[in-house]
Amino acid sequence: MGSHEQYTLLCLENPLLDIQGKGDEAMLEQYGLKANDAILAEEKHMGLYEDLIQNHDAKLIAGGAAQNTARGAQYILPPSSVLYIGCVGDDHYASLLTEACKAAGLRTKYLRSPKNSPTGRCGVIITGQDRSMCTHLAAANDYELSHLKSAPIWSLVQSAKFYFVGGYHLTVCPEAVLTLGKEAAEKDKVFMLSLSAPFIPQFFKSQVDETSPYWDYVVGNETEVRTWAQVHEDVEEKEDVKVIARKLAELPKINGKRKRVVIVTQGTEETVIAVQGEEGVREFKVHAVAKEDIYDTNGAGDAFAGGFIAGIVEGKSLEESVDRGHWLASLSIKELGPS
């Protein structure tokens, strides 16, 4: 690795191979899945991945929420701006992931699973405009803090100015997330976290809460922030996303030089923004997309985060950054998967 190698934005999470195919209610019932949800796979789900490939004309896409976001940000930013790290297997699927990211201009520095686990997979059943995601983390679950702190990777951490972490990684190596948060606070860099899915604040509440003092930006959809509110007894409002966003904005924060910004997406409804120390919220309309042009909403939130953080990295205003997020999300939903 050359000493000159450096990236402005560093992203961390769980690299996955997305296996996406069209299904129906019977298929969802067969695997015990819901039409618009995201869960971690159990033993009963292990047949899903080959079922999608063999019987549902599945499309294979480089996935994992933060990897999607990283690709989206790199799509907008100058070449070689974004680095993505996570853990993969030593297999053909890892090669497919590497090549797909390379084609998108995204640089990767994967840890190869120390447990010889296969590359993680996410089975996506598309029913109409809904998608059900079932993730077998496999190698993605093997990420270790030692990789982040290794000299070659840590030098890239230190040279980066912005960190984006997907909340899914709180199920894997929360120590790595905290390490990036602390580095950002100490060096006055930007730390951004995505809540990722309702089960993250629901079942990994302590890990979410431990990282919250480091959030400069936190992004989630309406279901995720409502779930966060529901598991916090001191948050009286459980439904109104505007009130919840304000509560998130005013949580204790370590780096007082930056006001926390909370971003709540709501599908086709207005995106809500709450800024620490300010009254009320701001609301931004999404880019309209004709219903007949909507092909797949999978990854729309990841694309929004990619466009938004690209704007932040380039020093754009909050309004311009949200608009970039909406623009990239509107492109994403016209295609299969977050491509």
Secondary structure, 3 states (H helix, E strand, C coil): CCCCCCCCEEEECCCEEEEEEECCHHHHHHCCCCCCEEEECCHHHCCHHHHHHHHCCCEEEEECHHHHHHHHHHHHCCCCCEEEEEEECCCHHHHHHHHHHHHCCCEEEEEECCCCCCCEEEEEEEECCEEEEEEECHHHHHCCHHHHHCHHHHHHHHHCCEEEEEHHHHHCCHHHHHHHHHHHHHHCCEEEEECCCCHHHHHCHHHHHHHHHHCCEEEEEHHHHHHHHHCCCCCCCCCCHHHHHHHHHCCCCCCCCCCCEEEEEECCEEEEEEECCCCCCEEECCCCCCHHHCCCCCCHHHHHHHHHHHHHHCCCCHHHHHHHHHHHHHHHCCCCCCC
